[in-house]
Amino acid sequence: MFDVAIIGAGVVGGMIARTLARYQLKIVILEKGHDVATGATAANSAIVHAGFDAKEGTLKAKLNVRGSEMMAEVCRELGVKYKNNGSLVIGFGEEDKAHLETLYRRGIANGVRNLELLNAEELHALEPNVSADATCALHAPTGAIVCPYELTFAAVGNAMDNGAELLLESEVTAIQPIEGGYKITAGGKPIEAKYIVNAAGVYSDAIANMVGDASFTVHPRRGEYILLDKEIGALVSHTIFRTPTKMGKGILVSPTVDGNLLTGPTSEDMEDKDDKSTTPEGLARVMKGAGESVTGIRFGASITSFCGLRAVGSTGDFIINNPRHGFVNVAGIESPGLSSAPAIAEYVLDLLRKDGLNTAEKANYNPIRPALHAFREMSMEEKNAVIAKDPAYGRVICRCETVTEGEILTAIRTEPKPHDLDGVKRRTRAQMGRCQGGFCSPYIVELLARELGIPYEKVTKSGGNSLVNLEKTKGAR
Ligand SMILES: Cc1cc2nc3c(=O)[nH]c(=O)nc-3n(C[C@H](O)[C@H](O)[C@H](O)COP(=O)(O)OP(=O)(O)OC[C@H]3O[C@@H](n4cnc5c(N)ncnc54)[C@H](O)[C@@H]3O)c2cc1C
């Protein structure tokens, strides 16, 4: 029997697994997807919010500010890129100014450090490409950016290095209370655990229902994005928000930790929890909104568009509770869930302890996960040294992003291991450049087939039936 089963391998489940892996516990992460971080964690704005948005006294406000304070250290331990670029909420006119003053006061009440209100001149001195019509701004120097799935791979990988198990393609379909815990049906197989943590994103209400908890619902809210090429990645250095509305924080323009420019998201309530399609109307709204905030965005430099689904809970706050012995909900984790994830994990640990979980520390726990260093970021001496050690680092597979065969092989061999093209893409950035894998994907298919010991034709883009090759058209390769 496992001590703890965590349902969902997004950033929240991943950070909880890593936090619990410090203790002498048998942990299993149950994920229905073909990989880690395929839910909301795969498609969001990647901002570590400072913490001035959520209302004073809410769990969202408390965990956002604490998570934001923890994030730099967590990323350092996990070898994950983190950039403290600061954020600006820009306003146009008196009404927005009054709104920014409210956010400022709320931020102070929430414990956000170093907030300041700026006039037009101060704003444009910081960000010359922000619209000349902007008249005021709220500056949050503690705002930052991370890569959400890189953080999740590292958190799950670190949990696994410390003994946790990950079961992919293991959809939880039933939970039955048994003597001393629960019997979970996951991927059609029985798993027994003393405690369950429900971190199933938009489906966390369905999981709660399995133990008779119908106290909340979760609905999806779609957000569409356009990602732009690195050639305009430095148009702004801060994350640029508009004054928020009740539907969210508006269309933002932000650099990413990898040097691209991100624009979006839209905000649209949905019914279908799996519909991650983008729409012409949504992308048009992104272009309009981003163009109103920042001048000079050439959407001809867009390299991809994508959509994420926020898990909006019925209570208006994060729903983190312990409705029955041995069962913890971590639901309704919409934004700022990424920013809050390290603090959510601390909070869940506390709930589990109060519910009787024995947390004796492991003698050999290691919080450090070495960074998977990118070849393109190395000095010439470092490049020569890694190639001398392993000639696979001398073969560039993805020319857009300068990703080598050595890096791809390392990623395929490192927990949590990728099993498909998208898994390699999200771990190495190979296929993430301007050509979106047009040139390199055939080589990556070869590497995956060889490493996984499967036929070339069986390699998929993103699990399931997403085959990329049907059959060989020429002689053996
Ligand atoms: C458009 C958008 C923008 C956002 N921007 C930001 C931002 O800038 N900053 C910020 O802090 N937050 C942001 N967020 C919020 C943030 O992305 C989420 O709070 C966070 O990713 C939630 O992580 P999670 O692990 O709870 O959920 P998810 O990442 O959705 O993970 C849940 C996992 O559970 C799995 N699962 C579901 N059902 C089952 C089942 N029955 N059995 C097994 N597994 C199951 C899913 O496959 C999934 O992998 C944004 C979200 C969106 C959608």
The ligand as an SDF file (V2000), in Angstrom:
LIG
                    3D

 53 58  0  0  0  0  0  0  0  0999 V2000
   -4.6820   30.5990  -19.7700 C   0  0  0  0  0  0  0  0  0  0  0  0
   -4.0090   30.4080  -18.4370 C   0  0  0  0  0  0  0  0  0  0  0  0
   -3.0970   31.3380  -17.9610 C   0  0  0  0  0  0  0  0  0  0  0  0
   -2.4990   31.1780  -16.7230 C   0  0  0  0  0  0  0  0  0  0  0  0
   -1.4830   32.0080  -16.3400 N   0  0  0  0  0  0  0  0  0  0  0  0
   -0.8800   31.8170  -15.1490 C   0  0  0  0  0  0  0  0  0  0  0  0
    0.2220   32.6260  -14.7670 C   0  0  0  0  0  0  0  0  0  0  0  0
    0.7500   33.4110  -15.5400 O   0  0  0  0  0  0  0  0  0  0  0  0
    0.7120   32.4730  -13.5170 N   0  0  0  0  0  0  0  0  0  0  0  0
    0.1760   31.5860  -12.6370 C   0  0  0  0  0  0  0  0  0  0  0  0
    0.6150   31.5620  -11.5030 O   0  0  0  0  0  0  0  0  0  0  0  0
   -0.8070   30.7410  -13.0030 N   0  0  0  0  0  0  0  0  0  0  0  0
   -1.3300   30.8320  -14.2390 C   0  0  0  0  0  0  0  0  0  0  0  0
   -2.3160   29.9980  -14.6360 N   0  0  0  0  0  0  0  0  0  0  0  0
   -2.7630   28.9630  -13.7190 C   0  0  0  0  0  0  0  0  0  0  0  0
   -1.8360   27.7620  -13.7320 C   0  0  0  0  0  0  0  0  0  0  0  0
   -1.5040   27.3860  -15.0380 O   0  0  0  0  0  0  0  0  0  0  0  0
   -2.5460   26.6410  -13.0110 C   0  0  0  0  0  0  0  0  0  0  0  0
   -2.9850   27.1080  -11.7660 O   0  0  0  0  0  0  0  0  0  0  0  0
   -1.6620   25.4340  -12.7860 C   0  0  0  0  0  0  0  0  0  0  0  0
   -1.0310   25.0260  -13.9660 O   0  0  0  0  0  0  0  0  0  0  0  0
   -2.5470   24.3270  -12.2430 C   0  0  0  0  0  0  0  0  0  0  0  0
   -1.7830   23.1850  -12.1040 O   0  0  0  0  0  0  0  0  0  0  0  0
   -2.4750   21.8340  -11.6840 P   0  0  0  0  0  0  0  0  0  0  0  0
   -1.3810   20.8680  -11.4660 O   0  0  0  0  0  0  0  0  0  0  0  0
   -3.4440   22.0850  -10.5950 O   0  0  0  0  0  0  0  0  0  0  0  0
   -3.3990   21.4570  -12.9330 O   0  0  0  0  0  0  0  0  0  0  0  0
   -3.0310   20.7710  -14.3200 P   0  0  0  0  0  0  0  0  0  0  0  0
   -1.7730   21.2620  -14.8820 O   0  0  0  0  0  0  0  0  0  0  0  0
   -4.2540   20.9030  -15.1680 O   0  0  0  0  0  0  0  0  0  0  0  0
   -2.8040   19.2500  -13.9290 O   0  0  0  0  0  0  0  0  0  0  0  0
   -3.8540   18.3970  -13.5800 C   0  0  0  0  0  0  0  0  0  0  0  0
   -3.4720   17.0090  -14.0670 C   0  0  0  0  0  0  0  0  0  0  0  0
   -4.4300   16.0890  -13.6270 O   0  0  0  0  0  0  0  0  0  0  0  0
   -4.5680   15.0970  -14.6080 C   0  0  0  0  0  0  0  0  0  0  0  0
   -5.8380   14.4180  -14.4190 N   0  0  0  0  0  0  0  0  0  0  0  0
   -7.0850   14.9190  -14.5830 C   0  0  0  0  0  0  0  0  0  0  0  0
   -8.0010   13.9770  -14.3180 N   0  0  0  0  0  0  0  0  0  0  0  0
   -7.3170   12.8580  -13.9740 C   0  0  0  0  0  0  0  0  0  0  0  0
   -7.7130   11.5430  -13.6110 C   0  0  0  0  0  0  0  0  0  0  0  0
   -9.0000   11.1850  -13.5200 N   0  0  0  0  0  0  0  0  0  0  0  0
   -6.7530   10.6410  -13.3420 N   0  0  0  0  0  0  0  0  0  0  0  0
   -5.4330   10.9700  -13.4150 C   0  0  0  0  0  0  0  0  0  0  0  0
   -5.0070   12.1990  -13.7810 N   0  0  0  0  0  0  0  0  0  0  0  0
   -5.9400   13.1380  -14.0410 C   0  0  0  0  0  0  0  0  0  0  0  0
   -4.5030   15.8960  -15.9090 C   0  0  0  0  0  0  0  0  0  0  0  0
   -4.1770   15.0850  -17.0170 O   0  0  0  0  0  0  0  0  0  0  0  0
   -3.4360   16.9190  -15.5880 C   0  0  0  0  0  0  0  0  0  0  0  0
   -2.1470   16.5180  -15.9990 O   0  0  0  0  0  0  0  0  0  0  0  0
   -2.8820   30.0960  -15.9030 C   0  0  0  0  0  0  0  0  0  0  0  0
   -3.7710   29.1330  -16.3900 C   0  0  0  0  0  0  0  0  0  0  0  0
   -4.2840   29.2580  -17.6650 C   0  0  0  0  0  0  0  0  0  0  0  0
   -5.1280   28.1590  -18.2230 C   0  0  0  0  0  0  0  0  0  0  0  0
  1  2  1  0
  2  3  1  0
  2 52  2  0
  3  4  2  0
  4  5  1  0
  4 50  1  0
  5  6  2  0
  6  7  1  0
  6 13  1  0
  7  8  2  0
  7  9  1  0
  9 10  1  0
 10 11  2  0
 10 12  1  0
 12 13  2  0
 13 14  1  0
 14 15  1  0
 14 50  1  0
 15 16  1  0
 16 17  1  0
 16 18  1  0
 18 19  1  0
 18 20  1  0
 20 21  1  0
 20 22  1  0
 22 23  1  0
 23 24  1  0
 24 25  2  0
 24 26  1  0
 24 27  1  0
 27 28  1  0
 28 29  2  0
 28 30  1  0
 28 31  1  0
 31 32  1  0
 32 33  1  0
 33 34  1  0
 33 48  1  0
 34 35  1  0
 35 36  1  0
 35 46  1  0
 36 37  1  0
 36 45  1  0
 37 38  2  0
 38 39  1  0
 39 40  1  0
 39 45  2  0
 40 41  1  0
 40 42  2  0
 42 43  1  0
 43 44  2  0
 44 45  1  0
 46 47  1  0
 46 48  1  0
 48 49  1  0
 50 51  2  0
 51 52  1  0
 52 53  1  0
M  END
$$$$
